[in-house]
Amino acid sequence: MMPAPPSPVATMPNPPLPHDPQPQAPSKPGNDECCHSGCTFCVLEMYQEHLAAYEEALRAWQQRQQAAAARATQSIRTPRKRA
């Protein structure tokens, strides 16, 4: 006899909160976008700064999502057995 497949609810991750969308990664500049002349606002340096800000925002977003999921889990009560 084959075991029953896992419940889809148990295997699906919690959806993101609708009012807190996931941060989007910055677009990586193309190979031909940098002129390699040491510009003050080099596209590669700006990309690195935006990438670092994105990674920080993503970590904060993930923590908020985990906290919301934990609160949702705590609010679910299991029924008590009657004697």
C-alpha positions as CSV (number, residue, x, y, z in Angstrom):
1,M,0.0,0.0,0.0
2,M,1.3,3.4,-0.9
3,P,1.6,6.2,1.7
4,A,-0.8,9.1,1.3
5,P,0.8,12.2,-0.3
6,P,1.6,15.1,2.0
7,S,-1.1,17.7,2.5
8,P,-0.7,20.6,0.1
9,V,-1.2,23.0,3.0
10,A,1.7,21.6,5.0
11,T,4.1,21.7,2.1
12,M,3.2,25.2,0.7
13,P,5.2,28.1,2.1
14,N,3.3,31.0,3.6
15,P,2.4,33.5,0.9
16,P,3.9,37.0,1.4
17,L,1.8,39.6,3.2
18,P,-0.2,41.5,0.5
19,H,0.7,44.9,2.0
20,D,4.4,44.0,2.2
21,P,5.7,43.0,-1.2
22,Q,9.1,41.4,-1.6
23,P,11.9,43.8,-2.5
24,Q,13.1,43.5,-6.1
25,A,16.8,43.0,-7.0
26,P,18.4,45.8,-9.0
27,S,19.1,45.2,-12.7
28,K,22.8,44.2,-13.3
29,P,24.4,46.6,-15.8
30,G,25.5,45.1,-19.1
31,N,29.1,44.5,-20.0
32,D,29.1,47.4,-22.3
33,E,27.6,49.9,-19.9
34,C,30.8,50.8,-18.0
35,C,33.4,52.9,-19.9
36,H,36.2,52.0,-17.4
37,S,37.4,55.6,-17.2
38,G,36.8,56.1,-13.4
39,C,33.6,58.0,-13.6
40,T,32.3,59.6,-10.4
41,F,29.0,57.8,-10.8
42,C,30.2,54.5,-12.2
43,V,27.3,52.2,-13.1
44,L,29.1,49.2,-11.6
45,E,29.7,51.0,-8.3
46,M,26.1,52.2,-8.2
47,Y,24.9,48.7,-8.9
48,Q,27.0,47.4,-6.0
49,E,25.4,50.0,-3.7
50,H,21.9,49.2,-4.9
51,L,22.6,45.5,-4.5
52,A,23.8,45.9,-0.9
53,A,20.7,48.0,-0.1
54,Y,18.5,45.3,-1.8
55,E,20.1,42.5,0.2
56,E,19.5,44.4,3.5
57,A,15.9,45.2,2.5
58,L,15.4,41.5,1.6
59,R,16.7,40.3,5.0
60,A,14.4,42.7,6.8
61,W,11.5,41.6,4.6
62,Q,12.2,37.9,5.3
63,Q,12.3,38.6,9.1
64,R,8.9,40.4,8.8
65,Q,7.5,37.5,6.9
66,Q,8.7,35.0,9.4
67,A,7.4,37.0,12.3
68,A,4.0,37.3,10.6
69,A,3.9,33.5,9.9
70,A,4.8,32.8,13.6
71,R,2.0,35.1,14.7
72,A,-0.4,33.4,12.4
73,T,0.6,29.9,13.6
74,Q,0.2,31.0,17.3
75,S,-3.3,32.3,16.6
76,I,-4.4,28.9,15.3
77,R,-5.8,26.9,18.2
78,T,-6.1,23.2,18.3
79,P,-9.4,21.8,19.4
80,R,-9.5,20.3,22.9
81,K,-10.5,16.8,23.5
82,R,-13.7,16.3,25.5
83,A,-13.6,13.9,28.4
